[in-house]
């Protein structure tokens, strides 16, 4: 419940000044350091006690394991001695042995009994060895036919960098391989690491490359592990015993399937005295006679799981899918018997492995080089496996990562327009290639096209983020922004070649930034116009040289003012004010650049900006007319007002209508209402 703020507040009220607070602070710091040192000492002391206790527990655990191992060995020796004595007694007195065998199991012959004893011995050896492995009891179910074939120490290496990882002990059983890691400070004890069925295990010899030698690789798709044996002899033994065990496993599985596939004779039902049962039996026998026995003893079906493993290991995805199609075609009209279910379970496991490999091929973590065509192989096989939705999702994720990487790798040049040209080329080219590849891969899956449209919208948002950050966030001029937007629109029209129109999306995403740019530039023009108005002297312009006058005529002609010659005088004089001429050029330049950015959502923003800009000039001329007393200056002001009302404003209206496609009633009303407005002559303000 300690509140630091209340404590400091209380100290501040009780202290006389800054010195008391400093003393309190030093006292608290001393207490803090003392507490920290005390905590360190306690932690160190507890830590030492913890280490000593852990060491004692480790020693005790090791002794318990050794004791358990000794007891197990003693038990095995005693059972072996007992068994040997019994066999010796049986040889000395056959009658006694026969009586004992009959008492133990009257239906078990002597040869079968010896085989059972051998099997029991092998299982006992397996149980003894597995007692040394922690955590494998629940994972390794006990079955009558499971026994230990081979075991030994190995060293595991990293498959990529060939660096030593850990020491392991491998237990090879007749149907699986158990890998366990050695426990430190406990000799002969291991911890469970992995368990691999022999059906999905492939063994590959690794060529010696000093100092890396005596190695072999185990493939458990989609992963692999490399192990090193102690010497070449042990490596050879591992390779031979693994192959032989896999072969024996496959043969036993084949025999089991053949036995299950054989038709079993139906048991003879007891005779019944019910005369109505004969008709029922005849009806039941008809469908059973029509049942078809599925022949799974064909060589290609028996080898199908291993062939699928080989295809996946060799990245022969097309071959794997062809095998699956062949199996599905063969089993298409066959009844679903128990052997077929077991075969389906094995094949489904390979299908999951194949799907995982194909998904990994399409993951963005893989290399993104090669363009969208590089994904066609994996996508087509996923579609053949019936995973078209997953293929579509992974394909679009892969292409999104590729587009994002391409945009990030673009160098930000000094010239904004140059960077935008590169950005648009990279993005829209990638989008066009992705769309064409999508149309090729998913031609028969119309349901996936909506996913592509959603993806294209999200990709366009990513493009607009990079575009706006470079064009609008860096406060570029309106002319530069207009050129950049024009380039983006032209590239966007390329997508119409494949029937994809995203122009409305780019408009919707850019409208906020363009509005901000127009309003910002409008404010700049208004501020500049007000500044010139404050310094207005109402004098004619003297351009000094004919070249300057010719340049001004060309500028006004480009702005749309065709009758500018009537406002020029003798020599290099212009019968207009510098303020009005500058306002005309700036307003027309703003209108031209804004029309390049125009789309319907910006209509009112552009119109309101033009009205605000024009109002600044109109109010200034009206105010000057009412305030000026000099007749000559008043006539000059009227001449400038006539130029503004009768020349500039009609040109603005005409150009706006040409660019937008419809007239602007607000501009017409403004021009009609602003003609030499009649106000109170004594007033020095203007109301528009």
C-alpha positions in Angstrom: 0.0 0.0 0.0 3.0 2.3 -0.2 2.3 5.4 -2.4 5.5 7.2 -3.5 3.7 10.4 -4.4 2.1 10.7 -1.0 5.3 10.0 0.8 7.2 12.7 -1.2 4.4 15.1 -0.6 4.5 14.5 3.1 8.3 14.9 3.2 8.0 18.2 1.2 5.4 19.6 3.8 7.6 18.6 6.8 11.0 19.8 5.4 12.3 23.4 5.8 14.0 23.7 2.5 16.0 22.1 -0.3 18.7 20.8 2.1 16.3 18.6 4.0 15.0 17.1 0.8 18.6 16.4 -0.3 19.4 14.7 3.0 16.2 12.5 2.8 17.2 11.6 -0.8 20.8 10.6 0.3 19.3 8.5 3.2 16.9 6.7 0.8 19.8 6.0 -1.6 21.9 4.6 1.2 19.1 2.3 2.3 18.5 1.2 -1.3 22.2 0.3 -1.8 22.3 -1.6 1.5 19.2 -3.5 0.6 20.6 -4.4 -2.8 23.8 -5.7 -1.2 21.9 -7.8 1.3 19.8 -9.3 -1.4 22.9 -10.2 -3.4 24.4 -12.0 -0.4 21.3 -13.9 0.3 20.8 -14.9 -3.4 24.4 -16.0 -3.7 24.2 -18.1 -0.5 20.9 -19.7 -1.6 22.4 -20.3 -5.0 25.3 -22.2 -3.6 23.0 -24.3 -1.5 20.8 -25.0 -4.5 23.8 -26.1 -6.6 25.1 -28.5 -3.8 21.6 -29.9 -3.4 21.2 -30.5 -7.2 24.6 -32.2 -7.3 23.6 -34.5 -4.4 20.3 -35.3 -6.2 22.2 -36.1 -9.4 24.6 -38.4 -7.6 21.7 -40.2 -5.9 19.7 -40.5 -9.1 22.8 -42.0 -10.8 23.3 -44.5 -8.0 19.6 -45.5 -8.2 19.9 -46.1 -12.0 23.0 -48.2 -11.4 21.3 -50.2 -8.7 18.2 -50.8 -11.0 20.5 -51.9 -13.8 22.4 -54.3 -11.5 19.1 -55.8 -10.2 17.8 -56.2 -13.8 21.0 -58.0 -14.8 20.8 -60.3 -11.7 17.2 -61.1 -12.5 18.1 -62.0 -16.0 21.0 -64.2 -14.9 18.7 -66.0 -12.4 16.1 -66.6 -15.0 18.7 -67.9 -17.5 20.2 -70.2 -14.8 16.7 -71.5 -13.9 15.9 -72.0 -17.6 19.1 -73.9 -18.1 18.5 -76.1 -15.1 15.0 -76.9 -16.3 16.3 -77.8 -19.8 19.0 -80.1 -18.2 16.4 -81.8 -16.1 14.2 -82.3 -19.1 17.1 -84.0 -20.9 17.8 -86.3 -17.9 14.2 -87.2 -17.5 12.1 -86.8 -20.6 8.9 -88.0 -18.9 9.3 -85.3 -16.3 9.8 -82.6 -19.0 6.8 -83.8 -20.9 4.6 -83.6 -17.7 5.9 -80.1 -17.0 5.3 -79.0 -20.6 1.8 -80.4 -20.4 1.2 -78.7 -17.1 2.4 -75.4 -18.4 0.6 -75.4 -21.7 -0.8 -78.7 -23.0 -1.4 -77.3 -26.5 2.1 -75.9 -27.0 4.7 -78.2 -28.7 8.3 -78.1 -27.6 9.7 -76.3 -30.7 7.0 -73.5 -30.3 7.9 -73.3 -26.6 11.6 -72.7 -27.4 10.6 -70.0 -29.9 8.5 -68.4 -27.3 11.4 -68.5 -24.8 13.6 -66.9 -27.5 11.0 -64.2 -28.2 10.6 -63.6 -24.5 14.4 -63.2 -24.1 14.5 -60.6 -26.9 11.6 -58.6 -25.4 13.3 -58.8 -22.0 16.5 -57.3 -23.6 14.5 -54.6 -25.2 12.7 -53.8 -21.9 16.1 -53.7 -20.1 17.6 -51.3 -22.6 14.6 -49.0 -22.7 14.6 -48.7 -18.9 17.7 -46.5 -19.5 15.7 -44.0 -21.7 13.6 -41.4 -19.9 10.2 -40.5 -21.4 9.8 -43.4 -23.9 7.4 -45.6 -21.9 4.3 -43.8 -23.0 5.5 -43.2 -26.5 6.6 -46.8 -27.3 3.7 -49.1 -26.9 4.5 -52.7 -25.9 3.5 -55.2 -28.6 4.2 -58.9 -28.7 6.2 -58.7 -32.0 8.4 -55.8 -31.1 12.1 -56.6 -30.3 15.5 -54.9 -30.4 17.6 -55.5 -33.5 20.6 -53.2 -33.1 21.8 -50.3 -31.0 24.9 -48.1 -30.5 26.3 -44.6 -29.9 26.4 -42.0 -32.7 27.3 -38.3 -33.0 24.7 -36.0 -34.7 25.9 -33.2 -37.0 24.1 -30.2 -38.4 22.9 -30.9 -42.0 23.7 -27.3 -43.3 26.9 -26.3 -41.5 28.3 -29.8 -40.6 28.8 -28.7 -37.0 28.6 -31.2 -34.2 25.3 -31.0 -32.3 25.1 -33.7 -29.7 25.9 -37.3 -28.8 23.0 -39.8 -29.2 22.2 -43.4 -28.7 20.1 -45.2 -31.4 17.9 -48.2 -30.7 16.8 -50.0 -33.9 13.8 -52.2 -33.4 12.0 -54.4 -36.0 9.5 -51.7 -36.8 10.9 -48.3 -35.7 14.1 -46.4 -34.8 14.4 -44.7 -31.4 16.9 -41.8 -30.9 17.9 -40.8 -27.4 20.3 -38.1 -26.2 22.9 -38.8 -23.5 22.3 -37.3 -20.1 25.2 -35.4 -18.6 26.8 -36.7 -15.4 24.8 -40.0 -15.7 26.6 -42.7 -17.5 24.4 -45.2 -19.4 21.3 -43.0 -19.0 19.5 -41.3 -21.9 16.6 -39.0 -22.6 14.0 -39.6 -25.4 14.6 -37.5 -28.5 12.6 -38.9 -31.4 10.9 -42.0 -32.7 10.7 -42.8 -36.5 8.7 -45.6 -38.1 10.7 -47.6 -40.6 8.0 -47.2 -43.2 8.8 -43.5 -43.5 12.6 -43.8 -43.1 15.2 -43.6 -45.8 18.9 -44.3 -45.3 21.5 -42.5 -47.5 25.2 -43.1 -47.4 27.3 -39.8 -47.1 30.5 -39.8 -49.0 33.6 -39.3 -46.9 35.1 -35.8 -47.2 37.9 -35.5 -44.5 37.6 -34.6 -41.8 33.9 -35.5 -42.2 33.8 -39.3 -42.6 31.9 -42.4 -41.4 28.6 -40.5 -41.8 25.2 -41.5 -43.0 21.9 -39.5 -43.4 18.4 -40.5 -42.3 15.6 -38.9 -44.3 12.3 -38.5 -42.4 10.4 -36.3 -44.7 10.3 -33.4 -44.7 13.4 -33.3 -42.4 16.7 -35.1 -42.4 19.4 -35.8 -39.8 23.1 -36.7 -40.2 24.9 -39.1 -37.9 28.6 -40.1 -37.6 29.6 -43.6 -36.5 32.7 -44.4 -34.4 34.5 -46.0 -37.4 33.9 -47.3 -40.9 33.0 -50.8 -39.7 30.2 -49.6 -37.4 28.9 -47.3 -40.1 28.8 -50.3 -42.5 26.9 -52.4 -39.9 24.4 -49.6 -39.4 23.7 -49.3 -43.1 23.4 -53.0 -43.6 21.2 -53.7 -40.6 18.9 -50.7 -41.4 18.4 -51.9 -45.0 17.8 -55.5 -43.9 15.4 -54.5 -41.2 13.4 -52.3 -43.6 13.3 -55.1 -46.1 12.1 -57.6 -43.5 9.5 -55.1 -42.3 8.2 -54.7 -45.9 8.1 -58.4 -46.5 6.1 -59.1 -43.3 3.7 -56.3 -44.1 3.3 -57.7 -47.6 2.5 -61.2 -46.3 0.0 -59.8 -43.8 -1.8 -57.9 -46.6 -1.9 -61.0 -48.8 -3.3 -63.1 -46.0 -6.0 -60.5 -45.2 -6.8 -60.2 -48.9 -7.5 -64.0 -49.2 -11.3 -64.8 -48.9 -12.1 -66.5 -45.7 -14.7 -69.4 -45.7 -17.8 -68.5 -44.0 -18.7 -70.6 -40.9 -21.4 -73.2 -41.5 -24.5 -72.1 -39.7 -26.4 -74.7 -37.7 -29.4 -76.3 -39.3 -32.7 -74.6 -38.4 -36.2 -75.9 -38.5 -37.7 -72.5 -39.3 -38.9 -72.7 -42.9 -39.0 -68.9 -43.3 -35.3 -68.6 -42.7 -34.5 -70.2 -46.1 -35.9 -67.3 -48.0 -34.0 -64.8 -45.8 -30.7 -66.7 -46.3 -31.2 -66.7 -50.1 -31.7 -62.9 -50.0 -28.6 -62.4 -47.9 -26.4 -64.6 -50.1 -27.1 -62.6 -53.2 -25.3 -59.4 -52.2 -22.4 -61.4 -50.6 -21.9 -63.2 -53.9 -21.6 -59.8 -55.6 -18.9 -58.5 -53.2 -15.6 -58.0 -55.0 -12.3 -58.9 -53.3 -9.8 -56.0 -53.8 -6.5 -57.3 -55.1 -3.8 -55.3 -53.2 -1.0 -57.8 -54.0 0.1 -55.9 -57.2 3.7 -55.0 -57.1 3.1 -51.3 -57.8 0.6 -51.1 -54.9 2.9 -52.8 -52.5 5.7 -50.5 -53.4 3.5 -47.4 -53.5 4.4 -45.9 -50.1 8.1 -46.3 -50.7 7.8 -44.9 -54.2 6.0 -41.9 -52.8 8.8 -41.4 -50.3 11.4 -41.5 -53.1 9.4 -39.0 -55.2 9.1 -36.6 -52.3 12.8 -36.9 -51.5 13.8 -36.3 -55.1 11.3 -33.4 -55.4 9.5 -35.3 -58.1 6.1 -33.8 -57.1 4.5 -34.5 -60.5 5.4 -38.2 -60.2 4.0 -38.4 -56.7 0.7 -36.9 -57.7 0.6 -39.2 -60.7 1.0 -42.2 -58.4 -1.8 -40.9 -56.2 -4.1 -40.4 -59.2 -3.3 -43.9 -60.4 -4.2 -45.3 -57.0 -7.5 -43.3 -56.7 -8.5 -44.5 -60.2 -7.8 -48.1 -59.3 -9.7 -47.9 -56.0 -12.4 -45.7 -57.3 -15.2 -48.4 -57.7 -13.7 -50.9 -55.2 -15.4 -51.6 -51.8 -13.8 -50.1 -48.7 -12.4 -53.2 -46.9 -10.1 -53.2 -44.0 -6.9 -53.7 -46.1 -8.0 -50.8 -48.3 -8.4 -48.6 -45.2 -4.9 -49.5 -44.0 -3.5 -48.7 -47.4 -5.4 -45.4 -47.5 -4.0 -44.5 -44.0 -0.4 -45.1 -45.2 -1.0 -43.1 -48.4 -2.8 -40.3 -46.5 0.3 -39.9 -44.4 2.4 -39.5 -47.6 -0.1 -37.0 -48.9 0.3 -34.9 -45.8 4.1 -35.0 -46.2 3.8 -34.0 -49.8 1.4 -31.2 -48.9 3.8 -29.9 -46.3 6.7 -29.9 -48.8 4.6 -28.0 -51.4 3.4 -25.5 -48.7 7.1 -25.0 -47.8 7.9 -24.4 -51.5 5.3 -21.6 -51.6 6.2 -20.1 -48.2 7.6 -16.5 -48.3 10.7 -17.7 -46.4 11.9 -19.4 -49.6 13.7 -17.5 -52.3 11.4 -15.0 -54.1 13.4 -14.9 -57.3 12.1 -16.2 -60.6 8.8 -14.3 -60.5 5.3 -15.8 -60.3 6.1 -18.6 -62.8 8.5 -20.1 -60.2 5.5 -21.0 -58.1 3.5 -22.7 -60.9 4.9 -26.2 -60.2 3.9 -26.3 -56.5 0.6 -24.5 -57.1 -0.5 -26.9 -59.9 0.3 -30.0 -57.8 -1.6 -28.6 -54.8 -4.6 -28.0 -57.1 -4.4 -31.6 -58.3 -4.4 -32.8 -54.7 -7.7 -30.9 -54.1 -6.1 -28.1 -52.2 -7.0 -25.2 -54.5 -8.0 -22.9 -51.7 -4.7 -23.4 -49.8 -2.8 -23.1 -53.1 -4.5 -19.7 -53.8 -3.8 -18.4 -50.3 -0.1 -19.4 -50.4 0.4 -18.2 -53.9 -1.0 -14.7 -53.1 1.0 -14.6 -49.8 4.2 -15.5 -51.8 3.5 -12.7 -54.4 2.7 -10.2 -51.6 6.0 -10.8 -50.0 7.8 -10.6 -53.4 6.1 -7.2 -54.2 6.9 -5.9 -50.7 10.5 -7.0 -51.0 10.8 -5.4 -54.5 9.4 -2.1 -53.2 11.8 -2.1 -50.2 14.8 -2.7 -52.4 14.1 0.3 -54.5 16.7 3.1 -54.0 15.2 6.4 -53.0 16.6 8.8 -55.6 17.1 12.5 -55.1 14.5 13.3 -57.8 11.0 12.3 -56.6 9.6 11.8 -60.1 12.4 9.4 -61.1 11.7 7.3 -58.0 8.0 7.3 -58.7 8.6 6.1 -62.3 10.7 3.2 -60.9 8.1 2.4 -58.2 5.2 2.3 -60.6 7.1 0.2 -63.1 8.1 -2.4 -60.4 4.7 -2.5 -58.7 2.4 -2.6 -61.7 4.6 -5.0 -63.7 4.6 -7.4 -60.7 0.8 -7.0 -60.4 0.3 -7.6 -64.1 2.5 -10.7 -64.1 0.8 -12.1 -61.0 -2.6 -11.6 -62.5 -1.6 -13.4 -65.7 -0.1 -16.3 -63.7 -3.1 -16.5 -61.5 -5.4 -16.7 -64.5 -3.2 -19.5 -65.9 -3.0 -21.5 -62.7 -6.6 -21.1 -61.5 -8.4 -21.1 -64.8 -10.9 -23.7 -63.7 -11.4 -22.3 -60.1 -13.7 -19.3 -60.5 -14.2 -19.1 -56.7 -10.6 -18.0 -56.2 -10.9 -14.8 -58.3 -12.5 -12.9 -55.4 -9.5 -13.7 -53.3 -7.3 -12.2 -56.0 -9.3 -9.0 -56.1 -9.0 -8.7 -52.3 -5.2 -9.3 -52.6 -4.9 -6.7 -55.3 -6.6 -4.1 -53.1 -4.3 -4.8 -50.2 -1.3 -4.6 -52.5 -2.5 -1.3 -53.9 -2.7 0.0 -50.3 0.9 -1.0 -49.8 1.9 0.8 -53.0 -0.1 3.9 -52.1 1.7 4.0 -48.7 5.1 4.1 -50.3 3.8 6.5 -53.0 2.4 9.0 -50.4 5.4 8.8 -48.1 7.6 9.9 -51.0 5.3 12.4 -52.7 3.0 14.0 -50.1 4.8 13.5 -46.8 8.0 15.2 -48.2 6.0 18.3 -49.1 6.7 18.3 -52.8 5.4 21.0 -55.1 1.9 20.7 -56.5 3.3 20.3 -60.1 5.6 17.4 -59.0 2.7 15.7 -57.1 0.5 16.1 -60.2 3.1 14.5 -62.5 3.6 11.6 -60.0 -0.2 11.0 -59.8 -0.5 11.1 -63.6 2.3 8.5 -63.9 0.5 6.2 -61.4 -2.8 6.6 -63.3 -1.2 5.7 -66.6 0.4 2.6 -65.2 -2.9 1.6 -63.5 -4.6 1.7 -66.9 -2.3 -1.1 -68.1 -4.2 -3.6 -65.9 -7.3 -3.1 -68.1 -5.6 -5.4 -70.6 -6.5 -8.3 -68.4 -9.9 -6.9 -67.4 -8.8 -5.5 -64.0 -9.7 -1.9 -63.3 -8.2 -0.6 -60.1 -8.4 3.1 -60.9 -11.3 3.7 -58.4 -9.2 2.0 -55.7 -6.2 4.3 -56.3 -8.5 7.3 -56.3 -10.1 6.3 -53.0 -6.7 5.7 -51.4 -5.2 9.0 -52.7 -8.1 11.4 -52.2 -7.1 12.3 -48.6 -3.5 13.2 -49.5 -4.5 15.1 -52.7 -7.1 17.1 -50.7 -4.4 18.0 -48.3 -2.0 19.0 -51.1 -4.6 21.2 -52.8 -5.6 23.0 -49.6 -1.9 23.5 -48.6 -1.1 25.0 -52.0 -4.2 27.2 -51.9 -3.1 28.6 -48.5 0.3 29.4 -50.0 -1.3 31.3 -52.9 -3.6 33.2 -50.6 -0.8 34.1 -48.3 1.4 35.3 -51.2 -1.5 37.3 -52.7 -2.2 39.0 -49.4 1.5 39.9 -49.0 1.6 41.5 -52.5 -1.7 43.3 -51.8 -0.2 44.8 -48.6 2.6 46.3 -50.7 0.5 47.4 -53.7 1.3 50.9 -55.1 -1.0 50.7 -58.1 1.7 51.5 -60.7 2.1 50.3 -64.3 4.7 47.6 -64.9 8.0 48.5 -66.7 9.7 45.4 -68.0 12.7 47.4 -69.2 13.5 45.1 -72.2 11.5 43.9 -75.2 12.6 40.3 -74.4 11.0 40.5 -71.0 7.8 41.9 -72.5 7.7 39.1 -75.1 8.3 36.5 -72.4 5.3 37.9 -70.4 3.1 37.8 -73.5 4.0 34.1 -74.1 3.3 33.3 -70.4 -0.1 35.0 -70.5 -1.0 33.3 -73.8 -0.1 29.9 -72.2 -2.5 30.9 -69.4 -5.3 31.4 -71.9 -5.3 35.2 -72.0 -5.4 35.9 -75.7 -6.2 39.7 -75.6 -3.2 40.6 -73.5 -1.8 42.9 -76.2 -4.5 45.6 -75.6 -3.0 46.0 -72.1 0.5 46.7 -73.3 1.7 50.3 -73.9 4.6 52.1 -75.6 8.1 50.7 -75.2 8.1 48.0 -72.4 5.2 49.3 -70.3 2.2 47.2 -69.3 -1.0 48.9 -68.3 -1.6 46.5 -65.4 -0.4 46.2 -61.9 2.3 43.7 -60.9 -0.1 42.3 -58.3 -2.8 41.5 -60.8 -0.4 39.9 -63.3 1.3 37.8 -60.7 -2.1 36.7 -59.3 -3.3 35.7 -62.8 -0.2 33.5 -63.5 -0.3 31.9 -60.1 -4.0 31.1 -60.2 -3.9 29.6 -63.7 -0.9 27.5 -62.8 -2.8 26.2 -59.7 -5.8 25.4 -61.9 -3.7 23.5 -64.5 -1.9 21.4 -61.9 -5.2 20.7 -60.0 -6.9 19.5 -63.2 -4.1 16.9 -63.6 -5.1 15.6 -60.1 -8.8 15.9 -60.7 -11.3 13.1 -60.2 -15.0 13.4 -59.2 -14.3 13.1 -55.5 -12.2 16.3 -55.6 -14.8 18.4 -57.4 -16.0 20.5 -54.5 -12.5 20.8 -52.9 -11.1 22.3 -56.2 -14.0 24.6 -56.7 -14.0 25.9 -53.2 -10.2 26.5 -53.4 -10.6 28.5 -56.6 -13.4 30.6 -55.1 -11.3 31.4 -52.0 -8.3 32.4 -54.1 -10.3 34.6 -56.4 -12.1 36.3 -53.5 -8.8 37.5 -52.1 -8.1 39.5 -55.4 -11.7 40.7 -55.8 -11.9 42.0 -52.2 -8.6 43.8 -52.6 -9.6 45.6 -55.9 -13.0 46.5 -54.4 -11.4 47.9 -51.3 -8.8 49.9 -53.3 -11.5 51.4 -55.5 -13.4 52.7 -52.5 -10.4 54.0 -50.6 -8.4 55.6 -53.4 -8.9 59.4 -53.9 -6.4 60.1 -56.7 -8.5 60.2 -60.0 -5.6 58.8 -62.1 -4.9 55.9 -59.8 -8.6 55.2 -59.5 -8.8 55.0 -63.3 -5.8 52.6 -63.3 -7.5 50.5 -60.6 -10.7 50.3 -62.7 -8.6 49.1 -65.7 -7.1 46.3 -63.5 -10.5 45.4 -62.2 -11.8 45.2 -65.8 -9.0 42.9 -66.7 -9.7 40.7 -63.7 -13.5 40.5 -64.2 -13.7 40.5 -68.0 -10.6 38.5 -68.9 -9.2 36.4 -66.1 -12.4 35.1 -64.5 -13.9 34.0 -67.9 -10.7 32.2 -68.7 -10.8 30.4 -65.3 -14.4 29.3 -65.9 -13.7 28.1 -69.4 -10.6 26.1 -68.4 -12.4 24.6 -65.4 -15.3 23.5 -67.6 -12.9 22.0 -70.2 -11.0 20.0 -67.5 -14.0 18.9 -65.5 -16.6 18.4 -68.2 -19.3 20.6 -66.7 -19.7 24.3 -65.9 -19.1 25.7 -62.5 -22.1 27.8 -61.4 -20.2 29.1 -58.3 -17.6 30.7 -60.5 -20.3 32.3 -62.7 -22.2 33.7 -59.7 -18.9 35.0 -58.2 -18.1 36.9 -61.5 -21.6 38.4 -61.8 -21.8 39.4 -58.2 -18.4 41.0 -58.1 -18.7 43.6 -60.9 -17.9 47.0 -59.2 -20.1 46.2 -56.2 -22.2 49.1 -54.8 -21.4 49.5 -51.1 -21.4 52.4 -48.6 -18.9 55.0 -50.0 -17.8 55.9 -46.5 -17.0 52.3 -45.5 -13.5 51.0 -45.7 -14.5 47.3 -45.7 -15.8 45.1 -48.4 -18.5 42.4 -48.0 -18.7 39.8 -50.8 
